[in-house]
């Protein structure tokens, strides 16, 4: 889930040369180790709280159009998967 969005975050974080704790700090988190782990999990699994995702997207200065396109792609893929018939 969130394959395109998480790859967008990963690409942007790498582009800026940020490690997870530094990104957590830039996103405004005080407990950087805890949030670095959550950001890492988001990049790996695509699962995270909306507030956290918003904060890291803001910290990375990701263009809202890029975010919208990534979310649309993720939604399309999920809907295609959900529409697949299941044999009885």
N, C-alpha and C positions, 0 to 999 in steps of 0.2 A: 504494500500500500504506500502511496505517496512516492513512488519510484522517481518520478520526474522532479518533484519538489525537493526531495532529499539530495538528488544528484546536483541540482542547482545550488543548494547550500554548500555541498561538498566542493563543487567547482569554485565557487566564489571564495570560500574559506582558504582553499589552496592557493588561489590567485593572489590573495593578500598575504599569504605565508603565515597564517594564524594557526596556533595550536588550539586545542579545545579549551583549556583554562583561560587563555587570552580572549577567546571569543565570548566565553561566559562572562568575563570581566567587562568587555565592551558592551554586552547586552544588559549590564547593570546588576548582575548577580554578585552577592557578597561571598557566598559559599561556592567558590569557583570550582572546587573539585567535584562536589555533588552535581552541579549543573554541567560541568564538562562531561561527566559520565552520561548525563541525559542527552546532551547534544550529540555525543558519540553514538549513543543508541538510536537517536533519530536518523543520523546519517546511515547507520547500518541497517536499521529495520523499518524506517519510515514512520515510526510511531512517536508522538509527542503531544504535549498539551498545546492548544492553540496559542495561548499567551507566550509560551516559550518560543514557538515557531515565529510568531510575530516579532518578538524581541530580537531574535537572531537575524531575521530578515532585515530589520531596521538597522541593526549594528553593521551588517554587511552591505547596507545601502543598495539592496536589490531593487531593481525597477519593478513597480507594481504590475506592469504589462507582462514582464517575464514570469512573475509569480502567477498571474492569472492564466497564462498559457500553460504553465506546468501543471496547475491544478486542473485545468480543462482536460489535458492529456491523461492525467491520472484518473479523472472521473470517467472519461470515455473508455479507458481500459477496464475499469472496474465494472461499468455497465455492460460492456461486451462479455466479460466473464460471467456476470450475474444472469445474462440472457441465454447463456448456453444451456441447451436442454440436458436434463439429467435422465439417463436411461433407467427404466424401472426394472 
